[in-house]
Amino acid sequence: MTIPAAATDRRPHTGLFITLEGGDGVGKTTQSALLEEWLTGIGRTVVRTREPGGTEVGVLVRDIVLHHRGDIAPRAEALLYAADRAHHIATVVRPALARGEVVIQDRYLDSSVAYQGEGRQLDADEIRGLSLWAAAGLLPDLTVLLDLDPRVARRRLDADDKPFDRLESEQEDFHARVRAHFLAIADSEPERFLVLDASRPADQLAQEIRDRVEALAAAPGNVGTRG
């Protein structure tokens, strides 16, 4: 059965919705922090959040999907992510956007499509439809895809000397499929995506992201980069 997607809902608000995507270890946290620092410095109000884990409900879901000891059926995993997304978008993201704020979010529906759709080898179109239904059709104004060879990303994770979560622990072929699908999504929606080589220095990546955000905010009908 195909799940009908909600009509996509881009720029129904005065804020900016920016998501960062990519495999584990590509530097999303670093770039989120740098972008938040810059935007705050020019007078914007920023809500920095993540999926899963951006709400109290999300923290519980995150513990299940990333740290649960034992197997979780792929469809159950996809539904847990969708449940978190529905609550998070309704209670955190949409209210912030309605106030004219900038939301910087670590992972969104593209992660579900790449990880559960392709990585778990479910139907990617069904996962996208489920995610859009959960979020009532909300798409980001900009999605930054930090692209990196999974083997390089794994070395970064190893250097952190932290236990791997359930997804980080998957085999190399899983992460290769996820990376390839992220790139395929970006290729199909070039107006929404900024794809960056995450092996480059963090300050160079941060500047390219700032340039794109400035251009987006200055476009006709969009809010300016100052409050």
GIJO-V575202 format. One record per helix or strand of 3 or more residues. SS is the DSSP state (H for helix, E for strand). FROM is the first residue (numbers start at 1). TO is the last residue. If there is no record, write none. Layout:
ss	from	to
SS	FROM	TO
SS	FROM	TO
//
This chain:
ss	from	to
E	16	21
H	28	41
E	46	50
H	56	67
H	74	98
E	102	106
H	109	119
H	124	134
E	142	147
H	150	160
H	172	188
E	193	197
H	202	218
//
